Amino acid sequence: MGSYSGTDINTLMNGSAESTIAVVICLAIGGLGCFFGYKLIKVFLALCGFAFGLSLGAVIGYAAHNAALSGWLSLLLGILFAIVSYKAYKFGVFLTTFLSVVIVAAGIILGVTKNSKMTLIAYGVGAVVGIIAGIIAVKFTKPLMIIDTSLSFGSLFGSMISLLIKMPKLSPVLALVSIVLGLIVQIKTNGGLLETEDEKRPSQNYAAPQYVNPYATGNNYNSYNQFGGQQQGFPGGQPGYMNGQQGYMNGQPGYMNGQPGYMGGEQPQDDGYLGNGHLPQ
């Protein structure tokens, strides 16, 4: 997700109220990302997706020489990619990693060659490397996201602290301390750096709610356990209602055909189904 240095952000601190507010906002974002990056990763992925959509819309509008199209398309694509990145978590991981690697790789190549004619080649190489890095990030999402957010946001957090205390020369030291603390906190609060078995197979930990048959627990009907003490209830595999044996609805001697017996085609014992000592009519 990129990195930050004191040189890059010193321009934010010029003594004005606006710049101070900007530093405080960056400090808050850096702190959240540094210490809670993996827990809030879907939010950050959505922001990255929004930024990607804005950029893509601007490029399309610029190519079409249509400023109005550029504005509306940028907004729509930004919202679309933000939603997709938030909902489709792995897609967001791939997209964010891909963009970060493309920008960094292209920047390194152009910085080394110092040749603007290499721009297309630089971004082409960056795209290839970005695809590979994106696939790796999807495979090892948790450790890479913890390390990435600790590095990038920890660097930002430490740099902002150095600006607030007006000691920009301490920016590298504070950034390093923030990165280390961010790694420690995130590893501790997320159950380690590597994915646990539960995180790898979340679907196996879900137990669907089980239906409890009210007729299988308790004596809801007098005839439930009054046939010689046997459990001749609905689901028990004994002669009865649901198992294809003699009983309620299958044409065998039972309750509905005028023959003795409620559940199993036998004469009821004790006081029987009707509770009065008489056979059911």
C-alpha positions in Angstrom: 0.0 0.0 0.0 3.0 2.2 -0.4 5.3 3.9 2.1 5.9 7.4 3.4 8.9 9.4 4.5 9.5 12.6 6.3 10.7 14.3 3.1 7.4 13.3 1.3 5.2 14.9 3.9 7.1 17.9 5.3 5.1 20.1 2.9 2.0 19.3 5.0 3.4 21.2 7.9 3.6 24.8 7.0 2.0 26.2 10.2 -1.5 26.7 8.8 -4.7 25.3 10.5 -5.5 23.4 7.3 -2.2 21.6 7.3 -2.4 20.8 11.0 -5.9 19.2 10.4 -4.5 17.3 7.5 -1.7 15.9 9.6 -4.1 14.9 12.4 -6.3 13.1 9.9 -3.3 11.3 8.4 -2.2 10.4 11.9 -5.6 8.9 12.7 -5.6 6.9 9.4 -2.1 5.8 10.0 -2.8 4.6 13.5 -5.9 2.7 12.5 -4.0 1.0 9.6 -0.9 0.3 11.6 -2.5 -1.4 14.6 -5.8 -2.6 13.1 -5.0 -3.0 9.5 -6.0 -6.6 9.0 -9.2 -6.2 11.0 -10.2 -3.1 8.9 -8.7 -4.5 5.7 -12.0 -4.6 3.9 -12.5 -0.9 4.5 -9.1 -0.1 3.2 -9.6 -2.3 0.2 -12.9 -0.5 -0.5 -11.0 2.9 -0.4 -8.4 1.5 -2.8 -11.1 0.2 -5.1 -12.7 3.6 -5.1 -9.4 5.3 -5.9 -8.9 2.8 -8.8 -12.3 3.5 -10.2 -11.8 7.3 -10.0 -8.5 6.9 -11.9 -10.0 4.6 -14.5 -12.9 6.9 -15.1 -10.6 9.9 -15.5 -8.4 8.1 -18.0 -11.4 7.0 -20.1 -12.9 10.5 -20.0 -9.5 12.0 -20.9 -9.2 9.6 -23.9 -12.7 10.6 -25.0 -12.0 14.3 -24.6 -15.1 14.6 -22.5 -14.8 16.4 -19.1 -18.4 15.7 -18.1 -18.1 12.0 -18.9 -14.9 11.9 -17.0 -16.5 13.3 -13.8 -19.6 11.1 -13.8 -17.8 8.0 -15.0 -15.1 8.4 -12.4 -17.7 8.6 -9.6 -19.7 5.6 -10.9 -16.6 3.4 -11.4 -15.2 4.5 -8.0 -18.4 3.4 -6.2 -18.6 0.2 -8.3 -15.0 -0.9 -7.5 -15.4 0.1 -3.9 -18.4 -2.1 -3.5 -16.8 -5.0 -5.4 -13.6 -4.7 -3.4 -15.5 -4.7 -0.1 -17.9 -7.6 -1.0 -15.4 -9.7 -3.0 -12.6 -9.7 -0.4 -10.1 -11.7 -2.5 -10.7 -9.5 -5.5 -9.9 -6.4 -3.4 -6.7 -8.0 -2.1 -5.6 -8.8 -5.7 -6.5 -5.4 -7.0 -4.8 -3.5 -4.2 -1.6 -5.6 -4.4 -1.6 -5.4 -8.2 -1.9 -1.6 -8.2 0.7 -1.1 -5.5 3.2 -3.3 -7.3 2.6 -1.7 -10.7 3.2 1.8 -9.3 6.3 0.8 -7.3 7.8 -1.3 -10.1 7.2 1.3 -12.8 8.6 4.0 -10.5 11.8 2.1 -9.8 12.4 1.3 -13.5 11.8 4.9 -14.6 13.9 6.2 -11.7 16.8 4.0 -12.6 16.6 4.5 -16.4 15.7 8.2 -16.2 14.2 7.7 -19.7 10.6 8.8 -20.3 10.5 6.6 -23.5 10.6 3.6 -21.1 7.3 4.5 -19.6 5.2 1.9 -21.5 7.8 -0.8 -20.9 8.0 0.1 -17.3 4.3 -0.2 -16.7 4.1 -3.4 -18.7 6.8 -5.0 -16.6 5.0 -3.6 -13.5 1.8 -5.2 -14.7 3.3 -8.6 -15.1 5.0 -8.4 -11.7 1.8 -7.0 -10.2 -0.3 -10.0 -11.5 2.2 -12.4 -9.9 2.2 -10.5 -6.6 -1.6 -10.3 -6.6 -1.9 -14.1 -7.0 0.6 -14.6 -4.1 -1.3 -12.1 -2.0 -4.6 -14.0 -2.5 -2.9 -17.2 -1.5 -1.2 -15.7 1.6 -3.7 -13.0 2.4 -3.3 -12.7 6.1 0.5 -12.5 6.6 0.9 -10.2 3.6 -1.9 -7.9 4.6 -0.6 -7.7 8.2 2.9 -6.9 7.0 1.8 -4.5 4.3 -0.5 -2.5 6.6 2.1 -2.4 9.4 4.7 -1.2 7.0 2.8 1.4 5.0 0.5 2.8 7.7 3.2 2.5 10.4 5.5 4.6 8.3 2.7 7.2 7.9 1.9 7.1 11.6 5.5 7.7 12.7 6.0 10.4 10.2 2.9 12.3 11.3 4.0 12.1 14.9 7.3 13.6 14.0 5.5 16.5 12.3 3.2 17.1 15.3 6.1 17.3 17.7 8.0 19.4 15.2 10.9 17.1 15.0 10.9 15.8 11.4 14.4 14.4 11.7 13.0 11.7 14.0 10.6 10.6 11.3 12.6 7.4 10.3 13.0 6.4 13.9 9.4 6.9 14.8 8.3 5.2 11.6 10.4 2.1 12.4 9.1 2.0 16.0 5.5 2.3 14.7 6.1 -0.5 12.2 7.5 -2.9 14.8 4.7 -2.1 17.3 2.1 -2.4 14.6 3.4 -5.9 13.6 3.4 -7.0 17.3 -0.1 -5.7 18.0 -1.6 -7.2 14.8 0.0 -10.6 15.2 -1.2 -10.7 18.8 -4.8 -9.6 18.1 -5.3 -11.7 15.0 -4.2 -15.1 16.4 -0.7 -15.1 14.8 0.8 -14.2 11.5 -0.4 -17.3 9.6 -4.0 -18.3 8.9 -5.5 -20.7 11.4 -7.3 -23.9 10.3 -10.6 -22.1 11.2 -9.8 -19.2 8.9 -8.8 -21.5 6.1 -12.0 -23.6 6.3 -14.7 -21.3 7.8 -17.6 -23.2 6.3 -16.7 -26.3 8.3 -17.2 -24.4 11.6 -20.7 -23.5 10.8 -23.3 -25.7 12.3 -26.7 -25.3 10.8 -29.5 -25.1 13.4 -31.0 -28.5 14.1 -34.8 -29.0 14.1 -36.0 -30.5 17.4 -39.1 -32.5 17.0 -41.5 -31.6 19.8 -43.1 -35.0 19.6 -39.8 -36.8 20.3 -39.3 -35.1 23.7 -41.8 -35.3 26.4 -45.3 -36.9 26.5 -47.1 -34.4 24.2 -49.6 -37.2 23.5 -50.9 -39.8 25.9 -50.2 -42.6 23.3 -46.5 -41.7 22.9 -45.1 -44.3 25.3 -48.0 -46.3 26.5 -47.7 -49.3 24.2 -45.9 -51.7 26.6 -43.4 -49.0 27.5 -42.0 -48.9 23.9 -41.0 -45.7 22.2 -43.4 -45.9 19.4 -43.3 -42.1 18.6 -43.0 -40.4 15.3 -39.3 -40.4 14.5 -37.9 -43.4 16.5 -37.8 -46.1 13.9 -40.5 -48.1 15.7 -43.9 -48.9 14.2 -45.6 -45.6 13.8 -46.3 -42.6 11.7 -43.2 -41.9 9.6 -41.4 -45.2 9.0 -43.6 -47.2 6.7 -44.6 -49.7 9.4 -48.0 -50.4 10.7 -49.6 -47.2 11.9 -51.3 -44.0 11.2 -51.7 -43.6 7.4 -50.6 -46.8 5.7 -53.7 -48.8 5.5 -52.7 -51.2 8.2 -54.8 -51.7 11.4 -54.6 -48.4 13.1 -56.3 -45.2 14.2 -57.9 -44.1 11.0 -59.5 -47.4 9.7 -61.7 -48.4 12.6 -59.4 -51.0 13.9 -57.9 -51.0 17.4 -54.7 -49.1 18.1 -53.5 -45.6 17.5 -49.8 -46.0 16.5 -48.9 -49.6 15.8 -52.0 -51.5 14.9 -52.2 -53.0 18.4 -54.7 -52.8 21.1 -53.8 -49.9 23.4 -52.6 -50.7 26.8 -53.4 -48.8 30.1 -55.9 -46.1 29.3 -54.9 -46.0 25.6 -55.1 -43.0 23.3 -58.4 -41.7 24.5 -57.5 -41.9 28.2 -60.8 -43.7 29.1 -60.0 -47.3 28.8 -62.0 -47.8 25.7 -60.8 -48.6 22.2 -60.9 -45.8 19.7 -63.9 -45.8 17.4 
